[in-house]
Amino acid sequence: MQKYLFIAIGGALGSAARYWVGSTIVGRMGTKFPYGTFVINMTACIVIGFSLTYLGRRVDLNPAWRFLLPVGFIGAYSTFSTYEWETLSTLRSGAFALAAFYAVGSLILGLAATWCGAVLAESIS
């Protein structure tokens, strides 16, 4: 039950951070390019790469940190970083074709799924 509490706390903090960072960036840079989302995704990649590597090597740390930071906080802040971490992990395991399939497939099928969702919403609006 403790892990769910840590995930919830991290998720609440990650959601608030996402809103704050995104709105701050948009307020300064405008909306011509999705700067806010871009900054969120890149910072999330740094944090997930650091935290999963660091926590994986520090067995003396409470495992709850893994639920609080990479699962809860980063999960709510940005799932793009999880996609990148999984791609990197697959590459590191030597499964280059599988990593390429995952990366390209996620991009193309994700875009197609987003388009389908938009078309569906437009058709019932």
ChimeraX attribute file (.defattr): number of C-alpha atoms within 10 A of each C-alpha:
attribute: neighborCount
match mode: 1-to-1
recipient: residues
	/A:1	5
	/A:2	9
	/A:3	16
	/A:4	13
	/A:5	14
	/A:6	20
	/A:7	24
	/A:8	18
	/A:9	16
	/A:10	24
	/A:11	23
	/A:12	16
	/A:13	18
	/A:14	24
	/A:15	18
	/A:16	15
	/A:17	17
	/A:18	23
	/A:19	15
	/A:20	13
	/A:21	17
	/A:22	18
	/A:23	16
	/A:24	13
	/A:25	19
	/A:26	17
	/A:27	11
	/A:28	10
	/A:29	13
	/A:30	13
	/A:31	11
	/A:32	7
	/A:33	10
	/A:34	13
	/A:35	17
	/A:36	22
	/A:37	19
	/A:38	14
	/A:39	15
	/A:40	21
	/A:41	21
	/A:42	14
	/A:43	16
	/A:44	25
	/A:45	21
	/A:46	12
	/A:47	17
	/A:48	22
	/A:49	17
	/A:50	13
	/A:51	17
	/A:52	17
	/A:53	11
	/A:54	12
	/A:55	17
	/A:56	13
	/A:57	10
	/A:58	11
	/A:59	9
	/A:60	8
	/A:61	12
	/A:62	10
	/A:63	13
	/A:64	14
	/A:65	18
	/A:66	19
	/A:67	23
	/A:68	23
	/A:69	24
	/A:70	26
	/A:71	23
	/A:72	25
	/A:73	28
	/A:74	31
	/A:75	22
	/A:76	21
	/A:77	26
	/A:78	21
	/A:79	15
	/A:80	17
	/A:81	23
	/A:82	19
	/A:83	15
	/A:84	19
	/A:85	17
	/A:86	14
	/A:87	20
	/A:88	16
	/A:89	13
	/A:90	17
	/A:91	15
	/A:92	11
	/A:93	10
	/A:94	11
	/A:95	12
	/A:96	14
	/A:97	11
	/A:98	14
	/A:99	19
	/A:100	14
	/A:101	12
	/A:102	17
	/A:103	16
	/A:104	12
	/A:105	13
	/A:106	14
	/A:107	12
	/A:108	12
	/A:109	11
	/A:110	12
	/A:111	12
	/A:112	12
	/A:113	13
	/A:114	12
	/A:115	12
	/A:116	12
	/A:117	12
	/A:118	11
	/A:119	12
	/A:120	11
	/A:121	10
	/A:122	9
	/A:123	8
	/A:124	6
	/A:125	6
